[in-house]
Amino acid sequence: MNFKLIATVLFTSLFLSCFASYSLKEMTLEEKVGQLLMVHFNGEEVNDDAKILVQDTKAGGIIYYNWSNGLHSPEQIRTLSTGLQKLTEANQNPIPLLIAADQEGGVVARLNNGFTKFPGNKALGETSDPNLAEGAALAMGEELQAVGINMNLAPVVDVNSNPRNPVIGVRSFGDETETVLAFGKKALSGYRRARIIATLKHFPGYGNVAVDPHEDLPIVRKSKEELERVELLPFAKLASSADAIMTAHILVPALDTENCSTLSEKTLNYLRETIGFKGVIVADSLVMEGVVKKCSTVDEAAIQALKAGCDILILGGKLLIGEHTGFELTVADVQHIHSSIIKAVKTGRISEARVDQAVERVLNLKSRYLISKNNEIQCDLADAINTIAHRTLAQEVASRALKTTENGSDSIASLHKKNISVFVPQLLQNGIDQTTLLKIGKSTDPYFFSNLSPSQDEIETAKQHAKTADVIFICSYNAWKNPSQITLIQSLIDLEKPTVLLVMRDPLDAALFPTANLVFKTFSPSPPSIQAVCDQLKEKYSR
């Protein structure tokens, strides 16, 4: 347990008296609207864009991304966080910032360089031990806290009831509601112990969708009774323990036949009145195609989301896929959205009472968690981040999650005496390099194909590369939705050499290749998950 870090945050209750001076009556409408915006900027250190957002627009929150903020090291991130918080001191009401990141573990982890790499939720679920979820959340929370990040956009409590789900998959604790509920409850406890604001997501649940909301608007056509038994149950059971809940850009006709959940007063009223949630409702990024397609502009999406009942509007991020891939909001765009919301209030489209209600929730959240400018965290990063205890815990999760299927595995023996060829998607190279996978054989020769859908030339090159191998290792990464990856893998298996398949993400891939001699399902592409395979190969197949 990191007593030094815990000691630094015990005094946060003293912040209440400091914060009480920031009353709604003393805030201008411009300041109040700014408090509801969570934005991103491009810069690895405080710059003019950050100053405009914090000091002119009075943005209440910043969200970090690798592509916009570097996130190269704990030192760089803590310096950035400290600098951003210092910017607020020049404001008439120097209200500290919410600083957030998506640090779910596994496939969604913004903090990687220098931080403990935890397997994701599905791997945790596969351990059957919810206490590991609490331990992982506590450890990740301590690492976030140490670099000045006070809000995590996690945990995911969507129930992955559709195995071909394009957006959730291994980000979920599992496909059973009780599993998600048990692990979600423990994760919340871990973040609370670390004094990190946790965010349940994505209400009312992406678990049964067939469309990625980054690309279009998903629709879930279940009855309210069906939803309450599955998708809605984790939110209903955990809402009283949660400080924040993030909305999903999804159309659920049983709750609202016309509006996606982020823009639906009916759906958010269900969360408030039927479920009884009293905390902060966070609108997922309003640049996602699933919500933008409904509205003519991001400005309009922001106005509708606030009017519907969202308290924090995420204006960060960029479109990941689809027609407008790469689109992101500029500082000028954020300023325009800020002005548009103010205009909507002044013209009566949004009541100032609705704005005050949202601001009050945000200020209350900050008063309970944020440390004042005079009480900055002072901890040695080495005592809090990537510690031996954290790495040991991550490896335990990975090892206990690992599932193995043997099919004529007698041919997989004495690997330390064999020439091994390893075939891996390029995006896994960094993770592979942090493990002993390429040191298992007498010689171990990797071939990294460029993307998840390799070209025909790459497939032919891979086959040639495999000809001199005694044993073939293949890493699959959601081959089930990448046909040419299936072709590559099957063509290697058809060479009839002893084959080991490492299923690095959705477990669906395992069923596609029934003739592989040995199959490992890791449920996560994180280095500890890959190392868990290496350890088992060394223990059982290298004698």
C-alpha positions as CSV (number, residue, x, y, z in Angstrom):
1,M,0.0,0.0,0.0
2,N,1.3,3.4,-0.9
3,F,1.0,5.2,2.5
4,K,3.0,8.2,1.3
5,L,0.5,8.9,-1.5
6,I,-2.5,8.2,0.7
7,A,-1.2,10.6,3.3
8,T,-1.0,13.4,0.8
9,V,-4.7,13.2,0.0
10,L,-6.2,12.7,3.4
11,F,-6.5,16.5,3.9
12,T,-8.8,17.0,0.9
13,S,-11.7,17.6,3.2
14,L,-10.0,20.8,4.1
15,F,-10.6,21.9,0.5
16,L,-14.3,22.2,1.2
17,S,-13.9,25.4,3.1
18,C,-11.7,26.9,0.3
19,F,-14.2,25.8,-2.4
20,A,-17.3,27.1,-0.6
21,S,-16.3,30.6,-1.5
22,Y,-17.1,29.9,-5.2
23,S,-20.8,30.3,-5.2
24,L,-23.0,30.3,-8.2
25,K,-24.1,33.9,-7.4
26,E,-20.5,35.1,-7.8
27,M,-20.0,33.4,-11.2
28,T,-20.9,34.9,-14.5
29,L,-22.8,32.9,-17.1
30,E,-19.6,32.6,-19.1
31,E,-17.8,31.1,-16.1
32,K,-20.7,28.7,-15.4
33,V,-20.9,27.4,-19.0
34,G,-17.1,27.0,-19.0
35,Q,-17.2,24.8,-16.0
36,L,-19.4,22.3,-18.0
37,L,-16.8,21.9,-20.8
38,M,-14.1,19.2,-20.8
39,V,-11.8,19.9,-23.6
40,H,-8.5,18.9,-25.1
41,F,-5.6,20.9,-26.6
42,N,-2.5,20.0,-28.6
43,G,0.6,20.4,-26.5
44,E,3.0,18.4,-24.3
45,E,3.3,21.4,-22.0
46,V,1.2,24.4,-21.1
47,N,0.9,26.7,-24.2
48,D,-1.2,29.5,-25.5
49,D,-4.1,27.2,-26.5
50,A,-4.2,25.9,-22.9
51,K,-4.2,29.4,-21.6
52,I,-7.1,30.4,-23.9
53,L,-9.2,27.4,-22.8
54,V,-8.6,27.7,-19.1
55,Q,-8.3,31.5,-18.7
56,D,-10.6,32.9,-21.4
57,T,-13.1,30.1,-22.0
58,K,-12.9,29.1,-18.3
59,A,-13.1,25.4,-19.2
60,G,-13.7,23.3,-16.1
61,G,-12.0,20.1,-17.4
62,I,-9.1,18.9,-19.6
63,I,-9.0,15.4,-21.1
64,Y,-5.6,13.9,-22.1
65,Y,-4.9,11.9,-25.3
66,N,-1.6,10.4,-26.4
67,W,-1.8,12.0,-29.9
68,S,-2.4,15.5,-28.5
69,N,-0.5,15.6,-25.2
70,G,2.4,13.2,-25.7
71,L,2.1,11.4,-22.4
72,H,5.7,10.3,-22.8
73,S,6.5,9.8,-19.1
74,P,5.2,10.3,-15.6
75,E,7.4,13.3,-15.2
76,Q,6.1,15.0,-18.4
77,I,2.5,14.4,-17.4
78,R,2.8,15.6,-13.8
79,T,4.5,18.8,-15.1
80,L,1.7,19.3,-17.6
81,S,-1.0,18.7,-14.9
82,T,0.7,21.1,-12.5
83,G,1.0,23.7,-15.1
84,L,-2.6,23.5,-16.1
85,Q,-3.8,23.8,-12.6
86,K,-1.6,26.8,-12.1
87,L,-3.4,28.5,-15.0
88,T,-6.6,28.6,-13.0
89,E,-4.9,30.8,-10.3
90,A,-5.2,33.8,-12.7
91,N,-9.0,33.4,-12.9
92,Q,-11.3,35.5,-10.9
93,N,-12.7,32.3,-9.4
94,P,-9.6,30.0,-9.4
95,I,-11.6,26.7,-9.5
96,P,-9.2,23.7,-10.0
97,L,-9.6,21.6,-13.1
98,L,-10.9,18.2,-13.6
99,I,-8.1,16.4,-15.5
100,A,-9.3,13.2,-17.0
101,A,-8.1,10.3,-19.1
102,D,-9.4,7.0,-20.4
103,Q,-7.3,4.5,-18.4
104,E,-9.4,1.3,-18.5
105,G,-6.5,-1.0,-18.8
106,G,-6.0,-3.4,-21.7
107,V,-6.9,-2.0,-25.1
108,V,-7.8,1.4,-23.8
109,A,-5.0,2.9,-21.8
110,R,-3.7,6.4,-22.4
111,L,-0.8,6.2,-19.9
112,N,1.7,3.6,-21.0
113,N,5.3,4.9,-21.0
114,G,6.6,4.4,-17.5
115,F,3.3,3.2,-16.1
116,T,2.1,-0.3,-15.1
117,K,0.4,-2.0,-18.0
118,F,-2.7,-3.8,-16.6
119,P,-4.7,-6.3,-18.6
120,G,-8.3,-5.0,-19.3
121,N,-11.7,-5.8,-17.9
122,K,-12.3,-9.1,-19.7
123,A,-9.0,-10.5,-18.4
124,L,-10.1,-9.5,-14.9
125,G,-13.5,-11.2,-15.4
126,E,-11.8,-14.4,-16.5
127,T,-9.9,-14.6,-13.2
128,S,-13.3,-15.0,-11.4
129,D,-11.9,-13.0,-8.5
130,P,-13.5,-9.5,-8.2
131,N,-10.9,-8.5,-5.5
132,L,-8.4,-8.3,-8.3
133,A,-10.5,-5.6,-10.0
134,E,-10.4,-3.6,-6.8
135,G,-6.6,-4.0,-6.6
136,A,-6.1,-3.1,-10.2
137,A,-8.3,0.0,-9.9
138,L,-6.5,1.1,-6.7
139,A,-3.1,0.7,-8.4
140,M,-4.2,2.5,-11.6
141,G,-5.8,5.2,-9.4
142,E,-2.6,5.7,-7.4
143,E,-0.6,6.1,-10.6
144,L,-3.2,8.6,-12.0
145,Q,-3.2,10.6,-8.8
146,A,0.6,10.8,-8.8
147,V,0.7,12.6,-12.1
148,G,-2.2,15.0,-11.4
149,I,-5.0,13.2,-13.1
150,N,-8.0,13.3,-10.8
151,M,-10.7,11.7,-13.0
152,N,-10.7,8.3,-14.8
153,L,-13.3,7.7,-17.5
154,A,-13.6,4.1,-16.3
155,P,-14.8,1.5,-15.4
156,V,-16.8,0.1,-18.3
157,V,-19.9,-1.7,-17.1
158,D,-21.4,-2.5,-20.4
159,V,-22.5,-6.2,-20.5
160,N,-21.0,-7.6,-23.7
161,S,-24.1,-9.7,-24.6
162,N,-23.2,-9.6,-28.3
163,P,-19.9,-11.4,-28.9
164,R,-19.5,-9.6,-32.2
165,N,-19.8,-6.2,-30.5
166,P,-17.6,-3.8,-32.5
167,V,-17.0,-1.2,-29.7
168,I,-16.9,-3.1,-26.4
169,G,-15.7,-6.7,-26.6
170,V,-12.8,-7.2,-24.1
171,R,-13.4,-3.8,-22.6
172,S,-16.3,-5.4,-20.7
173,F,-15.8,-7.6,-17.6
174,G,-17.9,-10.2,-19.4
175,D,-21.2,-11.3,-21.0
176,E,-23.0,-12.1,-17.8
177,T,-24.7,-9.2,-15.9
178,E,-23.7,-10.6,-12.5
179,T,-20.0,-10.8,-13.5
180,V,-20.1,-7.2,-14.7
181,L,-21.9,-6.0,-11.6
182,A,-19.5,-7.8,-9.2
183,F,-16.3,-6.6,-10.9
184,G,-17.7,-3.1,-11.5
185,K,-18.5,-2.7,-7.8
186,K,-15.0,-3.7,-6.8
187,A,-13.4,-1.4,-9.4
188,L,-15.4,1.6,-8.0
189,S,-14.1,0.7,-4.5
190,G,-10.5,0.7,-5.7
191,Y,-10.8,4.1,-7.4
192,R,-12.5,5.5,-4.3
193,R,-9.6,4.3,-2.1
194,A,-7.2,6.0,-4.5
195,R,-9.3,9.2,-4.3
196,I,-9.9,9.2,-8.0
197,I,-13.3,10.2,-9.5
198,A,-14.5,7.1,-11.4
199,T,-16.9,7.2,-14.3
200,L,-19.3,4.3,-15.0
201,K,-19.8,4.0,-18.7
202,H,-21.6,3.8,-21.1
203,F,-25.2,4.3,-20.0
204,P,-27.6,2.7,-21.0
205,G,-25.2,0.2,-22.4
206,Y,-23.3,-0.6,-25.7
207,G,-23.2,-4.4,-24.9
208,N,-25.7,-5.5,-27.6
209,V,-24.8,-3.2,-30.5
210,A,-23.7,-4.1,-34.0
211,V,-22.4,-0.7,-35.0
212,D,-19.5,1.4,-33.7
213,P,-20.8,4.8,-32.4
214,H,-17.6,6.4,-33.7
215,E,-19.0,5.6,-37.2
216,D,-22.8,5.7,-36.9
217,L,-25.7,5.6,-34.4
218,P,-26.2,2.1,-32.9
219,I,-29.8,1.0,-32.1
220,V,-30.8,-1.5,-29.4
221,R,-34.3,-2.8,-29.9
222,K,-35.0,-4.5,-26.6
223,S,-38.0,-4.0,-24.4
224,K,-37.6,-2.0,-21.2
225,E,-38.0,-5.2,-19.2
226,E,-35.2,-6.9,-21.1
227,L,-32.9,-3.9,-20.7
228,E,-33.6,-3.8,-17.0
229,R,-32.6,-7.4,-16.7
230,V,-29.3,-7.0,-18.5
231,E,-27.9,-3.6,-19.8
232,L,-29.4,-1.4,-17.2
233,L,-28.9,-3.5,-14.2
234,P,-25.2,-2.6,-13.5
235,F,-26.0,1.1,-13.6
236,A,-29.1,0.6,-11.4
237,K,-27.1,-1.3,-8.8
238,L,-24.0,0.8,-8.9
239,A,-25.4,4.3,-9.3
240,S,-25.5,5.0,-5.6
241,S,-21.8,4.3,-5.3
242,A,-20.8,6.3,-8.4
243,D,-19.8,9.9,-8.7
244,A,-20.2,10.1,-12.5
245,I,-21.9,8.2,-15.3
246,M,-21.0,8.6,-18.9
247,T,-23.7,8.4,-21.6
248,A,-23.7,6.3,-24.7
249,H,-24.4,7.6,-28.2
250,I,-27.1,5.0,-28.8
251,L,-30.8,4.9,-29.8
252,V,-32.9,2.8,-27.4
253,P,-36.5,3.0,-28.5
254,A,-37.8,1.5,-25.3
255,L,-36.5,4.6,-23.5
256,D,-36.9,7.2,-26.3
257,T,-38.0,6.5,-29.8
258,E,-36.5,9.6,-31.3
259,N,-33.3,10.8,-29.5
260,C,-30.0,9.1,-28.8
261,S,-29.3,8.6,-25.1
262,T,-26.9,11.5,-24.8
263,L,-29.5,13.9,-26.3
264,S,-32.5,12.3,-24.6
265,E,-34.2,14.0,-21.7
266,K,-36.4,10.9,-21.3
267,T,-33.4,8.6,-21.0
268,L,-31.5,10.8,-18.6
269,N,-34.7,11.3,-16.5
270,Y,-34.8,7.5,-16.3
271,L,-31.3,7.6,-14.9
272,R,-32.2,10.4,-12.4
273,E,-35.7,9.4,-11.4
274,T,-36.1,5.7,-11.8
275,I,-32.5,4.7,-11.0
276,G,-32.0,7.6,-8.6
277,F,-28.6,8.7,-9.7
278,K,-27.6,12.0,-8.0
279,G,-24.1,12.5,-9.4
280,V,-22.6,14.0,-12.5
281,I,-23.8,12.9,-16.0
282,V,-20.9,13.1,-18.5
283,A,-21.7,13.2,-22.3
284,D,-19.2,11.1,-24.2
285,S,-17.2,12.9,-26.8
286,L,-19.6,15.1,-28.9
287,V,-17.4,14.7,-32.0
288,M,-18.4,11.1,-32.5
289,E,-20.3,10.3,-35.6
290,G,-23.1,8.6,-33.8
291,V,-24.2,11.9,-32.2
292,V,-23.0,14.4,-34.8
293,K,-25.1,12.7,-37.5
294,K,-28.2,13.6,-35.5
295,C,-27.2,17.2,-35.2
296,S,-26.1,19.7,-37.8
297,T,-23.1,20.8,-35.8
298,V,-21.2,20.0,-32.6
299,D,-22.6,23.2,-31.2
300,E,-26.1,21.9,-31.6
301,A,-25.1,18.5,-30.1
302,A,-23.7,20.3,-27.0
303,I,-26.8,22.4,-26.6
304,Q,-29.1,19.4,-26.9
305,A,-27.0,17.3,-24.5
306,L,-27.0,20.0,-21.8
307,K,-30.7,20.6,-22.2
308,A,-31.4,16.9,-22.0
309,G,-29.6,16.6,-18.6
310,C,-25.8,16.1,-19.2
311,D,-23.7,18.1,-16.8
312,I,-20.2,17.7,-18.4
313,L,-19.8,17.9,-22.2
314,I,-16.7,16.3,-23.5
315,L,-15.5,18.3,-26.5
316,G,-12.2,16.4,-26.8
317,G,-11.0,13.6,-29.1
318,K,-11.2,13.1,-32.8
319,L,-13.2,11.0,-35.1
320,L,-11.5,7.6,-35.3
321,I,-13.2,6.0,-38.3
322,G,-15.8,6.9,-41.0
323,E,-16.1,9.7,-43.5
324,H,-14.6,12.4,-41.4
325,T,-11.7,10.4,-39.8
326,G,-9.2,12.7,-38.1
327,F,-11.6,15.6,-37.4
328,E,-11.0,17.3,-34.1
329,L,-12.2,20.6,-32.6
330,T,-9.8,23.5,-32.5
331,V,-9.6,26.1,-29.7
332,A,-11.6,28.4,-31.9
333,D,-14.3,25.7,-32.3
334,V,-14.5,25.3,-28.5
335,Q,-14.8,29.1,-28.0
336,H,-17.7,29.1,-30.6
337,I,-19.5,26.2,-28.8
338,H,-19.1,28.1,-25.5
339,S,-20.6,31.2,-27.1
340,S,-23.4,29.1,-28.7
341,I,-24.4,27.6,-25.3
342,I,-24.4,31.1,-23.7
343,K,-26.6,32.4,-26.6
344,A,-29.0,29.4,-26.1
345,V,-29.4,30.4,-22.4
346,K,-29.9,34.1,-23.1
347,T,-32.5,33.3,-25.7
348,G,-34.3,30.9,-23.4
349,R,-33.6,27.7,-25.3
350,I,-31.8,26.4,-22.2
351,S,-32.9,27.7,-18.8
352,E,-30.2,29.2,-16.6
353,A,-31.6,27.0,-13.8
354,R,-30.5,23.9,-15.9
355,V,-27.0,25.4,-16.2
356,D,-26.9,26.2,-12.4
357,Q,-28.0,22.7,-11.6
358,A,-25.2,21.2,-13.7
359,V,-22.6,23.6,-12.4
360,E,-23.6,22.9,-8.8
361,R,-23.1,19.2,-9.4
362,V,-19.6,19.8,-11.0
363,L,-18.5,22.1,-8.1
364,N,-19.8,19.6,-5.5
365,L,-17.8,16.9,-7.3
366,K,-14.6,19.0,-7.3
367,S,-15.1,20.0,-3.7
368,R,-15.1,16.4,-2.6
369,Y,-12.0,15.2,-4.6
370,L,-9.7,18.0,-5.8
371,I,-6.8,19.2,-3.8
372,S,-6.4,23.0,-3.5
373,K,-3.5,24.9,-5.1
374,N,-1.9,25.2,-1.7
375,N,-1.9,21.5,-1.1
376,E,-0.4,19.9,-4.2
377,I,0.5,16.3,-4.2
378,Q,4.1,15.8,-3.2
379,C,5.1,12.2,-3.7
380,D,8.0,10.5,-5.2
381,L,6.9,9.1,-8.6
382,A,9.0,6.0,-8.1
383,D,7.0,5.2,-4.9
384,A,3.6,5.4,-6.8
385,I,4.1,4.4,-10.4
386,N,5.1,1.1,-12.0
387,T,6.1,-0.3,-8.6
388,I,7.0,-3.9,-8.0
389,A,3.7,-4.5,-6.3
390,H,1.7,-3.1,-9.2
391,R,3.7,-5.1,-11.8
392,T,3.2,-8.2,-9.7
393,L,-0.5,-7.7,-9.5
394,A,-0.8,-7.0,-13.3
395,Q,1.1,-10.3,-14.0
396,E,-1.2,-12.2,-11.5
397,V,-4.3,-10.9,-13.4
398,A,-2.8,-11.9,-16.7
399,S,-1.7,-15.4,-15.6
400,R,-5.0,-16.2,-13.9
401,A,-7.0,-15.1,-16.9
402,L,-5.1,-17.2,-19.5
403,K,-7.0,-20.0,-21.1
404,T,-5.4,-22.9,-23.0
405,T,-6.8,-25.3,-25.5
406,E,-4.7,-28.3,-26.7
407,N,-5.3,-30.1,-30.1
408,G,-2.4,-32.4,-30.8
409,S,0.0,-30.4,-28.7
410,D,2.4,-33.3,-28.5
411,S,4.1,-31.7,-31.5
412,I,4.8,-28.5,-29.3
413,A,7.7,-29.7,-27.2
414,S,11.3,-28.8,-26.6
415,L,10.7,-25.3,-27.9
416,H,14.1,-24.2,-26.7
417,K,15.7,-26.5,-29.3
418,K,13.4,-25.3,-32.2
419,N,13.5,-22.7,-34.9
420,I,10.4,-20.6,-34.4
421,S,8.7,-18.1,-36.7
422,V,6.4,-15.6,-35.1
423,F,3.7,-13.7,-37.1
424,V,2.3,-10.6,-35.4
425,P,0.3,-7.5,-36.4
426,Q,2.5,-4.4,-36.3
427,L,0.5,-2.8,-33.6
428,L,1.6,-5.5,-31.1
429,Q,5.3,-5.1,-31.7
430,N,5.9,-2.7,-28.8
431,G,4.1,-5.1,-26.4
432,I,5.9,-8.2,-27.8
433,D,9.3,-6.5,-27.3
434,Q,8.6,-6.1,-23.6
435,T,8.2,-9.8,-23.1
436,T,10.3,-13.0,-23.7
437,L,8.3,-14.2,-26.6
438,L,11.1,-13.7,-29.1
439,K,13.6,-15.6,-26.9
440,I,11.8,-18.9,-26.5
441,G,13.3,-20.9,-29.3
442,K,16.8,-21.8,-30.4
443,S,16.1,-19.0,-32.9
444,T,13.0,-16.9,-32.9
445,D,12.3,-14.9,-36.1
446,P,9.5,-12.4,-36.1
447,Y,7.4,-11.2,-39.1
448,F,5.3,-8.1,-38.4
449,F,2.5,-7.6,-40.9
450,S,1.6,-3.9,-41.4
451,N,-2.0,-3.8,-40.3
452,L,-5.0,-6.0,-39.2
453,S,-5.9,-6.6,-42.8
454,P,-2.7,-7.7,-44.5
455,S,-2.3,-7.5,-48.2
456,Q,-2.0,-10.5,-50.5
457,D,1.8,-9.7,-50.9
458,E,2.2,-9.8,-47.1
459,I,0.3,-13.1,-47.0
460,E,2.7,-14.6,-49.6
461,T,5.7,-13.2,-47.9
462,A,4.6,-14.7,-44.5
463,K,4.2,-18.1,-46.1
464,Q,7.8,-17.9,-47.5
465,H,9.0,-16.7,-44.1
466,A,7.5,-19.8,-42.4
467,K,9.2,-22.4,-44.6
468,T,12.3,-22.7,-42.6
469,A,10.5,-22.8,-39.2
470,D,10.1,-25.9,-37.0
471,V,7.3,-24.3,-35.1
472,I,5.0,-21.4,-36.0
473,F,3.6,-18.9,-33.5
474,I,0.7,-16.7,-34.7
475,C,-0.8,-13.7,-32.9
476,S,-4.3,-12.9,-33.9
477,Y,-6.0,-9.6,-33.2
478,N,-9.7,-9.6,-33.9
479,A,-9.3,-11.7,-37.1
480,W,-13.0,-12.4,-36.9
481,K,-13.7,-9.0,-38.5
482,N,-10.6,-8.8,-40.7
483,P,-11.0,-11.4,-43.5
484,S,-7.5,-11.1,-44.9
485,Q,-6.1,-11.7,-41.4
486,I,-8.1,-14.9,-41.4
487,T,-6.6,-15.8,-44.8
488,L,-3.0,-15.2,-43.5
489,I,-3.5,-17.3,-40.4
490,Q,-5.2,-20.2,-42.1
491,S,-2.6,-20.2,-44.9
492,L,0.1,-20.6,-42.2
493,I,-1.8,-23.3,-40.4
494,D,-2.2,-25.1,-43.8
495,L,1.6,-25.5,-44.0
496,E,1.0,-28.3,-41.5
497,K,3.8,-27.3,-39.2
498,P,3.3,-27.4,-35.4
499,T,1.3,-24.2,-34.7
500,V,0.7,-22.1,-31.6
501,L,-2.1,-19.5,-31.8
502,L,-2.1,-16.5,-29.4
503,V,-5.6,-14.9,-29.4
504,M,-4.7,-11.4,-28.3
505,R,-8.1,-9.7,-28.2
506,D,-11.7,-11.0,-28.7
507,P,-11.9,-14.8,-28.0
508,L,-14.0,-15.3,-31.1
509,D,-10.8,-15.8,-33.1
510,A,-10.1,-19.2,-31.3
511,A,-13.1,-20.9,-32.9
512,L,-12.0,-19.8,-36.4
513,F,-8.8,-22.0,-36.3
514,P,-9.8,-25.4,-34.8
515,T,-6.7,-27.2,-36.2
516,A,-4.1,-25.1,-34.4
517,N,-2.2,-27.4,-32.1
518,L,-2.1,-25.1,-29.1
519,V,-4.4,-22.0,-28.5
520,F,-3.9,-19.4,-25.9
521,K,-6.7,-16.9,-25.1
522,T,-5.3,-13.9,-23.3
523,F,-8.3,-11.6,-23.4
524,S,-5.8,-8.7,-23.6
525,P,-2.9,-7.6,-25.7
526,S,-1.0,-6.1,-22.8
527,P,2.6,-7.1,-22.1
528,P,1.7,-9.0,-18.9
529,S,-0.8,-11.1,-20.9
530,I,1.8,-11.9,-23.6
531,Q,4.3,-12.8,-20.8
532,A,1.8,-15.1,-19.2
533,V,1.8,-17.1,-22.5
534,C,5.6,-17.1,-22.5
535,D,5.8,-18.3,-18.9
536,Q,3.4,-21.2,-19.7
537,L,5.3,-22.1,-22.9
538,K,8.6,-22.2,-20.9
539,E,7.1,-24.2,-18.1
540,K,5.2,-26.9,-20.1
541,Y,6.6,-26.9,-23.6
542,S,10.3,-26.2,-23.3
543,R,11.5,-29.3,-21.6
